[in-house]
């Protein structure tokens, strides 16, 4: 397959315009949803590459989520599973992958029309879960997620051909600038930034703790920051953040006493299923990238 977004093959980073729509034409079958997007919200997503919807899940639902993630955090056997990623240097959970398949509650949340229909509307039709996970930033020692474009990784390491995926982050705790809320560069989704450095074999084994390949150069980040600025997605628990697969984003470490936890789903259009990785490396495991267990929602 032709690689329209080459990365990690040159000695210098390059900037190229996005070749794909941000919002795809509405599907022929109307989407019925309890949470519809206004024209203004669609325009905002087109312009900024993200949309923050406060209070989409109520306090009772958030409490149910909390009970579930507390049980997950207390499951010592889970930490020996490949789906569980711990912080470097300690046993604190950083992420738990494939949560939409391994936990009935979160499987239902992934199908909830309040979020799934928004993904269908923006991507223009049927979607499936490309990746899902719980992200934790425990108080005092939760580490950062460095600046990156998800699409760059999914394209190079998973073989996702086009920018036709959207991330949905459900805030399980209050997220603010102090405890490591997500930062985004609004508008940066309109440009693709290539990265430098050939992808090592089995890169995922270390990158899920700290990514060292597939991260933009300082010069690229300075360029994007100067051009687009940086927003911080601060909101209360129960809010939902949707962001484009190619927007530049990252988050700081959490040295406050207040933990930050988010439930994360990646919706990919059914016509945008992954192929062979463009890195020419073996595919990443199924719990990171859905290949064999693809089901439309």
N, C-alpha and C positions, 0 to 999 in steps of 0.2 A: 504494500500500500504506500502511496506517495505520502511523504512526511511534510505537511504544510507548516509545521511548527517545530523545526529542528532545534535541539538544545543538547548541551553537554558534548558537543562534537567540535567546537571551535575553541581557539585560544583566547578569544575576546567575546564578551557578552554583546548581543545585538538586540535592537528594538525593532519590532515590526507591527504593523497595524493588525488588529483582530480581523479575521476573515469570515467570521460567523456572526449571525444575529445575536443580540442579547435577549430579546423577547421574540419568540417564534410565533408564526401565525396561529390563531386559535384553532383547536381541533374541530373537525366537522361535527363530532358529537358534543353537544353542549355539556359543560361541567356544572353540575349542581352542587353548591357548597353552602355551608352555614357561615363561611368567611370568604366573601368575595372581595376582590381588589378593585379599587376605584381607578379611574383613568389617571388621576394624579399619582396614585401609588405606583402604577405601572410606569408612568413617566419618570418618577423618582428612581425606580429600579433601573430603568434604561440608562439614566444619566449617571447615577452614583454606583451602581453595581451591588447595592445591598438595600434591604428594607427591614426595619425594626418594628415589630408589632407588639406593643405592650399588653400584658395581661391576657394573652390568648388562652392560657390554661389557668383555671381558678385555683384558689388556695387549697381546696380539698384534693384536687388532682395533684398538685405539687407535693402535698403531704404523702400521698400514695406513692409518688415517685421516690420520695425521700426514704420511705420504709424499704422500698426495693433496693435502692443503692446502698443503704446501710447494711442490708443482708449480704449484698455482693462484696462490700468492703471487708466484712467480717469472715468471709469464706476463705480460709487459709489455703484450701486445696486449689482454689482458682489461680493463685499466684504461680502455681507450677504448670498452668495451662498456657499454650502458645498464644491464646487470645488476650492474655493479661500482660500488659507492659508496665514494668515498675520503673521508678526513677533510678538514674545512675547513682550508685553509692548507697542506696537504701532500699527497703522493701515496700515503700509507699506506692500505691497504685497510681499510675499516670493515665493509662487508658485501658479500657476493656472493649475489644473489638467484637464484631458480629453479634451485637446485642439484639438486633431485630430478629435473629433466628434462635437465639439461645435463651430468651426470656419472654414468656407469653405477654406480660404487660407491655413491654416496649415493642413487641411485634404489633400489638394493636395500635399503639401510638403512631407507629410508622405509617399505618393505613388511615389514620384519622383524617377525615376530609378537610378539617381546618388547616392542615398543612399540606397533605398530599395533593389536594386540588389546586393549591397555589403553585406547587411544582408543575402540575400538569398544564396550568394556564401559561406559565412563563416558558415552559419547554415545548408547548404545543402538542400535547397528546399523552399517550401511555408512557408510564415511567416504571422503573424498578429500582431497588436499593443497590447501588454500586458498592457502598461501604457504610457501616454504622459503628458507632462506638460511644462509650461514656468517657468523657474527659474530666480528670480530676486535677485540681490544684489545691492540695491541702494547705492549711494555714502554716505559716512560718517557713516552709521548705518546698512549696510547689514551684517547679522550674518553668522557664519560659518556653514558648513555641516561637522559633525565630521567623522572621519575615520570609514569606514564600507565596507562590501561586500554586494552589492545589492542582490546577490543570497541568502545569509543567510536570509535576510528579506523576499524575495519572496518565499523561500522554507518554512520557518517556519510559516509566517503569511498568505501566499496566497495559499500554496500547490503546488508550481512549482516543479515537480519531478526531473528534470535533469538540468545540466548546458548547456542549448541549447538556450540561449538568448543573445542578444547583445544590448548595449546602443549606441545611436547615439545622440551626442550633437552638435547642430549647433550654432556656436558662433554669437550672434547678435550684440555684441560689442567687441572691442578689449579685449582680456583676457590676463592678465599678472600677475606676482607674487605679484604685489602691490595691485591689486584690487580683488584678490581672485580667480585666475585661479585654475582649478582642479589639484590636486596633485595625482600621482599614484605611486604605488610600482611595477615596471616592473618585471614580473615573478611571482608575488604573486598569480596570478590566477591559478597556478598549485597546490596550497594547499588550503584546506578548514580549516578555523579557526572557531571552535565552540565558542559560547558565553555563558555567565553565567547569570542566572536570568530568572525566569519563566515569560512568556509574560503576562502582565496585560490585563484584559478585556478592549476592545475598545482602545487598545494601540495607534491606528492611530490618535486618537483625540489630542494627545499631541506630538507623535513622529514626525509628519510632521513639527512641529515647532522646536523641539529639541529632538533628539533621545537619550533615556537613557537606553533602552534595545536593544539587538541586536548589541551592539558595542563591539569590541574586548577589551580584557584586555591590560593593559599597557605592560605586559610581552610579550603578543602575538605581539603587535605592535613593540616592541623593537626587537624581533626575526625577524620579516619580514623586518624591516628597515635595520638591520645589514646584512641580507642575500641578499636583493634585492636593497636597496637604494630607493631614492625618486626622481621622475621626476616631472616637472611642465609643464603642457600643455599650453604654451604661444603661442598665434597666433592672427592674425588679424580677424576682423569681416568677416563672410562669410566662414571661415574655418570650417571643420567638424572633430570632434573627435569621433572615434569608440572605445569602450572598452568592454572587456569581462564582463559577468555578475558577475564573482567571483573575479575580481581584487580588491585589497584593495585601496580605494581612499577616498579623502576628500578635503575640501577647507577652507581657512582661512576667517576671517571676512574682510569686506571691509571698511576701515576707510579713504580711499582716496576720493576725490571729483568725481571720475570717476565711474559711475555705471557699473555693469557687468550683462549682461542678456544672457541667453542661451535657445534655444528651444530643448526639450529633448523627444526623442522617444525610447521606448523599443520594439525591434522586438523579437518575440518568435516564434520558429518553431511550425507549426500546430500540430505536434505529441507530443508537450511538454505542452499541455494545462494544466491549473491548476486543482487540485482536492481539496479535503478537506484540510484545513490548518494543517500542522503537529504539530502546537501548540495546536490543539484540541479546539481552540477558533472559534467563528463564523467568516465566511469570511469577509474580509474588503469590503467596498462599491465598487460598479461597477466603479465609477469614479477613483478609485485607481488601481483596478485590473479587467481587462476584463474577464467576465465569460459568460454573456448572450449575449453580442454584438460582438462576434468573427466573423470576416470576413477576409478571406485571401486577401492580397493586390495584 
